[in-house]
Amino acid sequence: MDSRSADMLLPAKRKGQEEADATRVLYDVFPRHVADALKEGRRVEPERRESVTIFFSDIVGFTSISSSLDPQKVSELLDSLYLRFDNLSKEHGVFKVTLHSSSFSSSSSSSS
């Protein structure tokens, strides 16, 4: 394949990567059944739950802790902590809502 042909394939490859990235974000942000419906272009009806739990956490003193550590150590600390949260979330069927800096939020419902 000559370089001109290869250059013509780049936009298609880039578009495929962008679509894969968008799909990954969709499944990170929404529960699986909602992401499936959105991806298929179906309307998503609101759901009612009688009982829900919302969990918020924060690392107390994160700013001072992180300012005294090497950036690599801060990254390793957060990675280790959030991997534990992710594993516990999967184990207990908790949907992770969002992750911002040093905080973690999740929600769960007593009915599926």
C-alpha positions in Angstrom: 0.0 0.0 0.0 1.4 3.4 -0.9 1.5 6.3 1.5 -1.4 8.0 -0.3 -3.7 5.0 0.3 -2.5 4.8 3.9 -3.3 8.5 4.4 -6.9 7.9 3.1 -7.4 5.2 5.7 -6.5 7.4 8.6 -9.8 9.3 8.9 -11.7 6.0 8.9 -9.4 4.6 11.6 -9.7 7.8 13.6 -13.5 7.7 13.3 -13.5 4.0 14.5 -11.4 4.9 17.5 -13.7 7.9 18.3 -16.7 5.6 18.2 -15.0 3.0 20.4 -14.1 5.8 22.9 -17.7 7.2 22.9 -19.1 3.7 23.5 -16.7 3.1 26.4 -17.8 6.5 28.0 -21.4 5.6 27.5 -21.0 2.4 29.4 -18.9 4.1 32.1 -21.6 6.8 32.6 -24.8 4.8 32.5 -26.1 1.4 33.7 -25.7 -1.3 31.0 -29.4 -1.4 30.1 -29.6 2.3 29.7 -26.3 2.4 27.6 -27.6 -0.4 25.4 -30.9 1.5 24.8 -29.1 4.7 24.0 -26.6 3.0 21.7 -29.5 1.4 19.8 -31.3 4.7 19.5 -34.2 3.6 21.8 -36.0 6.0 24.2 -35.0 5.4 27.8 -38.0 5.7 30.2 -37.4 7.1 33.7 -37.3 4.5 36.4 -38.7 4.7 39.9 -37.1 3.0 42.9 -38.6 2.8 46.4 -35.3 2.8 48.1 -31.9 4.0 46.9 -28.5 4.7 48.5 -26.1 7.4 47.4 -22.6 7.2 48.7 -20.1 10.1 48.6 -16.5 9.9 49.8 -13.6 12.3 49.9 -10.0 12.0 50.9 -9.6 14.3 53.9 -6.5 16.4 53.5 -5.9 15.3 49.9 -4.5 18.6 48.8 -1.8 18.7 51.5 -1.1 14.9 51.1 -0.7 15.3 47.3 1.4 18.4 47.6 4.0 16.5 49.7 4.2 13.5 47.4 5.8 12.9 44.0 3.1 13.0 41.3 3.7 9.3 40.5 3.0 8.4 44.2 -0.2 10.4 44.1 -1.3 8.6 41.0 -0.5 5.2 42.5 -2.4 6.1 45.7 -5.5 7.1 43.8 -5.3 4.2 41.4 -5.0 1.7 44.4 -7.9 3.3 46.2 -10.3 3.5 43.3 -9.5 0.0 42.1 -10.7 -1.1 45.5 -13.8 1.0 45.2 -14.4 -0.4 41.7 -14.0 -4.0 42.9 -16.3 -3.5 45.8 -18.9 -1.8 43.5 -18.8 -4.8 41.1 -19.0 -7.3 44.0 -22.1 -5.7 45.5 -23.8 -4.6 42.2 -23.3 -0.9 42.9 -23.4 1.5 39.9 -20.5 4.0 40.0 -21.9 7.4 39.1 -18.9 9.6 38.9 -15.3 10.1 39.9 -13.8 13.5 40.4 -10.2 14.1 41.6 -10.2 12.7 45.1 -13.9 11.9 45.5 -15.9 8.9 44.7 -19.7 8.7 44.2 -21.9 5.7 43.7 -25.6 4.7 43.9 -27.5 1.5 44.4 -31.1 0.4 44.6 -32.8 -2.4 46.4 -34.7 -3.4 43.2 -33.1 -4.2 39.8 
